[in-house]
Amino acid sequence: MTNTARATRGAEAMMDPDRPADAAADLHAYLSYRDTEAALAWLSEVGFELVRRQDAEDGSLAHAEVRCGNVVLMVAGAHAEYSRPALHGTSTGSGLYLCLPSPSAVDRWYFHAVSAGGVPVIEPEATEWGTRRARVLDPEGHEWSVGTYRPG
């Protein structure tokens, strides 16, 4: 099968008769945490606001949604002992990228993240492609990159 045929088949698979023809796809990330209350506190320190929370019958967090600008992140409790990828050099190989509006916003985010318990990976720096970036691991080891580069 050619790449064109694969792309066409993929687009057809996304077509849903109940979905408006002009609707665009959305991507929403979620992260699972062993200590959801600590995760929500850390996320609040780096600029996210809790917009939805659903507790389980035992009072523990079942699902939450936090927002920072146009970004919505779903948060769940870890129901298993997930292993986080190890940091090799300056990356775990996967993570979240948060695009911020200015170099100073990158610096502020980084320092808030580290002071709230994040692990420094890349201190705020100018990149060779003319933007600013930084990277931390959150307190449970999820990789967070921030920068002024706007993908797409």
SEMAR-706916 format. One record per residue (C-alpha): residue in one letter; x, y, z. Coordinates in steps of 0.1 Angstrom, whole numbers, padded with zeros to 4 digits, always signed. Each point is the difference from the previous one (the first is absolute). Last residue first. Layout:
BEGIN
AXYZ ...
//
This chain:
BEGIN
G+0030+0233+0133 P+0020+0003+0032 R+0004+0033+0018 Y+0035+0005+0014 T-0002+0022+0031 G+0009-0027+0024 V-0010-0025+0026 S+0010-0037+0004 W-0017-0022+0026 E+0012-0036+0006 H-0021-0020+0024 G+0022-0012+0029 E-0024+0000+0030 P+0011+0034+0014 D-0001+0015-0035 L+0031-0004-0022 V+0012+0033-0013 R+0009+0015-0034 A+0008+0035-0013 R-0003+0019-0033 R+0005+0033-0017 T-0002+0006-0037 G+0023+0010-0028 W+0008-0033-0017 E+0034-0004+0018 T-0020+0000+0033 A+0002+0026+0027 E+0000-0016+0035 P-0021-0006+0030 E+0016-0029+0021 I-0003-0034-0016 V-0007-0029+0023 P-0010+0015+0034 V-0021-0023+0022 G-0034+0014+0009 G-0008+0005+0037 A-0020+0033+0001 S+0032+0021-0002 V+0010-0019-0032 A-0034+0006-0017 H-0002+0037+0012 F+0035+0006-0014 Y-0007-0017-0033 W-0033+0018-0005 R+0016+0034+0008 D+0028-0006-0025 V-0024-0011-0027 A-0023+0030+0006 S+0030+0023-0003 P+0008-0015-0034 S-0036+0008-0011 P-0034-0015-0009 L+0004-0035+0013 C-0002-0033-0019 L-0003-0030+0023 Y+0016-0031-0012 L-0009-0033+0017 G+0021-0031+0002 S+0018-0027-0018 G+0035-0013-0004 T+0010+0004+0036 S+0021+0030-0009 T+0031+0020+0009 G+0026-0027+0002 H-0020-0032+0004 L-0028+0006+0026 A-0017-0033+0008 P-0034-0008-0014 R-0027-0001+0027 S-0011-0033+0013 Y-0037-0004+0007 E-0009-0015+0033 A-0037-0004-0006 H-0031+0020+0007 A+0017+0033-0006 G-0024+0027+0009 A-0011+0021-0029 V+0008+0035-0014 M-0013+0014-0033 L+0018+0030-0014 V-0017+0029-0017 V+0021+0026-0019 N-0016+0031-0014 G+0013+0022+0029 C+0010-0024+0027 R-0027-0024+0009 V-0004-0029+0024 E-0023-0030-0004 A-0005-0025+0027 H-0010-0037+0002 A-0004-0027+0027 L+0014+0020+0029 S-0003-0018+0033 G-0031+0004+0021 D-0008-0037+0004 E-0029+0002-0024 A+0023+0015-0026 D+0004+0037-0005 Q-0006+0020-0031 R+0017+0033-0005 R-0003+0026-0027 V+0015+0034-0007 L+0031-0001+0022 E+0023+0029-0011 F+0035-0006-0014 G+0027+0025+0004 V+0031-0018+0012 E-0009+0001+0037 S-0035-0014-0008 L+0016-0029-0018 W+0020-0008+0030 A-0030+0001+0023 L-0020-0022-0024 A+0029-0025+0000 A+0002+0000+0038 E-0037-0008+0002 T+0003-0026-0027 D+0027-0020+0018 R+0006-0031-0022 Y-0005+0021-0031 S-0014-0007-0034 L+0004+0025-0028 Y-0024+0009-0028 A+0004+0019-0032 H-0027+0014-0022 L+0004+0001-0038 D-0028+0016-0020 A-0011-0009-0036 A-0017+0026-0020 A-0037+0003-0007 D-0008+0014-0035 A-0021-0030-0012 P-0020-0001+0032 R+0002-0033+0019 D-0030-0023+0001 P+0009-0017-0033 D+0035-0007+0014 M+0030+0004-0023 M+0031-0009+0019 A+0003-0033-0019 E-0002+0018-0033 A+0030+0022+0010 G+0020-0031+0009 R-0009-0017-0033 T+0010+0031-0019 A+0033+0002+0019 R+0007-0037-0006 A-0008+0003-0037 T+0024+0030-0003 N+0027-0019+0019 T-0003-0029-0025 M-0014-0034+0009 
//
